[in-house]
Structures are given as C-alpha cells and as structure tokens.
Amino acid sequence: MTTKYTKLPQIRERIDQLDDQIQKLINERAECAQAVAEVKLKSGDTEADFYRPEREAQVLRKVLERNKGPLSGEEMARLFREIMSACLALEQPMRIAFLGPEGTYTHDAALKHFGHSVTTVPHNSIDEIFRDVEAGFSHYGVVPIENSTEGVVNHTLDMFFNSPLQISGEVELRIHHCLLSKNGDLGKVKKVCAHQQALAQCREWLDENLKALPRIAVNSNAMAARMAADDEDVVAIASKTAAELYDLNVIACNIEDEPDNTTRFLIIGRQAPAPSGRDKTSLLLSTPNRPGGLNNLLKPLGDAGLSMTRIESRPSRRAMWDYVFFIDIEGHKEDNNVAAALNALEDRASILRVLGSYPIAVL
C-alpha cells in the first residue's frame, strides 16, 4: 500500500474505490440473506430457524482464522457481526430481552452477540426475561450467569429448575467500570451508587479514593447512572455506554480491582442449536444423597473423555440438604462421546436435564 501509493490524492481515490466495492458486496450479501428467507418460508421452516447460532459462530470463526490485519481479529469480528445483524433483520426483525435499563452490561452483551440491528427489550429482573421469552414476546433473552471475580449468579441458575427454555449461546464480556457524575466535581458528591457486584469489584479503588463516601447498592449500574444524571450528590459506577446514554462525565475509568474482570452471559431461547464444531453442553443433574454419589455421577463424563468446565451446586427445593448440580462440559449433545455419557447418566442420576448445547463464545 505505502509503496504503491505515495501521494494523498492517490490514497483517497483508492479508498473511494474500495468503499464502492465494499458497499456493493454488503448489499449483495443482504440479497443472499433475503433469498435464504424466501427458501425457508417456501420449505415451511419456523420463524426461529431464521437465526442459526451455530451458523453465525462458524462464520465468525472463519473471520478470525483468515484475518491478516492490520485490524485486530476482535475488531474484524465486530464489523462482521454488525453486517450479519443487518442482513438478519431483512429476514426477521429480532426482539432480544435483557436485564435493563439501557446501559447495563447485559445490554452491552446483547448488542455484542446480536449486533445493533435488533430491538432490545429491557426488563427489571431475570425472571421477567425468562417469562418474556417463554411467552414468545421476544425471540431470545440475555441473562448473566457468572463473573470471574464474584462468582455465579444464583438467580439465573434457579430459573432453569422450571423453565422449558434452552441455552442457545454464551457471551463473554470484559467488564471495565467507570466512575460517572453529572458535573465531574467529586467535591460535591455525597454517595456512591452501583449494583452490589460492581461495588464489590471496585472495593480496593473505592477504599483508596472514596473511603469516606457511603456505598449504596441499587438494582443495576444503569440505574445508578440514571440516579447520577438526576442528582449531583450521586456518583455512579457504570460503563462508558451508560455515560453516553445518560450524558454523564467520566471521572475515572478501569477502576475495577481485577484487570481481567469478565462476566459470562447466557442466551436463552426456544431453539436447540445444531453442532457448530466447537460447542458446550450445560446439564442439570441430581443424585441420591449417599456416599460416593457425586463421584458416581461424574464418572461417565471422565470415561467419555469429556472436559468439565464448570460445576455448581444449588438447593433442590425438594427437601432439606438436597442439592442439584449445574455442570458444563465441552462438546455437543449430538457428539458420539457426549451422547454416550448422557446415556450412562440416565441410569445414575435421579434428575438429568440437558439445558442446552450451544457454540462456545467466539470472543
């Protein structure tokens, strides 16, 4: 590039030519998406089949594999995600339920996974998201499941006890907390507001810089940002997105105590994705309370050579001191080794539910 074009007018002319080509190709891709929709409608496919989680994961993996720079793989994948989002909107406008209000990290996760060409529907609680998707008002929901420093979100786990929904995907979002206020003057601030997990994740920074201020836990960081927008006495911990939405000043950024602070979110829906080639399966299991019960339950997974990436226990709600286990394993339920392990588990587990087999987060 630099050897072929040495003058600014030449470079700008070449950029104009490339922009023209890119625009034509994007529209050609959009026409292909419309053709896909026509084929599916003629074949009688259901609405849910317009969005295929496994197909999108495969496309993004190919984007990462063939990327040569100078744009990073993450940036290139983000651009393709938005192209796919816009093309899918031509086939089927999507409604995505999330834990609101706008500006929460769950909102960010929804946009990271589905792109900006969807309609996002905020809800006040995790159970409202489940009910929305179960009723068919939204195509999918996005719920937090665990944070790398604060652990699992028990409310999300508990919702799977009685919900018929499937896990259709996952999103991993690097969490960067910012300190936000209306006027940017910390001297006028009288309290710090944020979700309780955000307060915990920024504990050391707050102890060092705002030790004298009371810390008030609220339902979400976005709610805290909204409070800061209405009250100059409040300083909020929230994202840069929240600062833009609520017209707040960013006083400090990256105030989280752990630089690798990451939250994992689940995509919940009524669709069971097909294998994508790199998948994860989530299980809900229970075993009678007897010596060696858990070891007996896990043995088929080891015998099948499956890697268990997570295990959590929760009260079963059936009897005192009776527990169920939430387990994530690598692989899809249709894979031979996973299917064999599930067959063996049927004889050992008092409860066995496959909560979903879905593509492992691409980024």
C-alpha positions, 0 to 999 in steps of 0.5 A: 500500500505505502509503496504503491501509493505515495501521494494523498490524492492517490490514497483517497481515490483508492479508498473511494474505490474500495468503499464502492466495492465494499458497499456493493458486496454488503448489499449483495450479501443482504440479497443472499440473506433475503433469498435464504428467507424466501427458501425457508418460508417456501420449505415451511421452516419456523420463524426461529430457524431464521437465526442459526447460532451455530451458523453465525459462530462458524462464520465468525470463526472463519473471520478470525482464522483468515484475518491478516490485519492490520485490524485486530481479529476482535475488531474484524469480528465486530464489523462482521457481526454488525453486517450479519445483524443487518442482513438478519433483520431483512429476514426477521426483525429480532426482539432480544430481552435483557436485564435493563435499563439501557446501559447495563452490561447485559445490554452491552452483551446483547448488542455484542452477540446480536449486533445493533440491528435488533430491538432490545427489550429491557426488563427489571429482573431475570425472571421477567426475561425468562417469562418474556421469552417463554411467552414468545414476546421476544425471540431470545433473552440475555441473562448473566450467569457468572463473573470471574471475580464474584462468582455465579449468579444464583438467580439465573441458575434457579430459573432453569429448575422450571423453565422449558427454555434452552441455552442457545449461546454464551457471551463473554464480556470484559467488564471495565467500570467507570466512575460517572457524575453529572458535573465531574466535581467529586467535591460535591458528591455525597454517595456512591451508587452501583449494583452490589457486584460492581461495588464489590469489584471496585472495593480496593479503588473505592477504599483508596479514593472514596473511603469516606463516601457511603456505598449504596447498592441499587438494582443495576449500574444503569440505574445508578447512572440514571440516579447520577444524571438526576442528582449531583450528590450521586456518583455512579459506577457504570460503563462508558455506554451508560455515560453516553446514554445518560450524558454523564462525565467520566471521572475515572475509568478501569477502576475495577480491582481485577484487570481481567474482570469478565462476566459470562452471559447466557442466551436463552431461547426456544431453539436447540442449536445444531453442532457448530464444531466447537460447542458446550453442553450445560446439564442439570443433574441430581443424585441420591444423597449417599456416599460416593454419589457425586463421584458416581455421577461424574464418572461417565463424563471422565470415561467419555473423555469429556472436559468439565468446565464448570460445576455448581451446586444449588438447593433442590427445593425438594427437601432439606440438604438436597442439592442439584448440580449445574455442570458444563462440559465441552462438546455437543449433545449430538457428539458420539462421546457426549451422547454416550455419557448422557446415556450412562447418566440416565441410569445414575442420576435421579434428575438429568436435564440437558439445558442446552448445547450451544457454540462456545463464545467466539470472543 
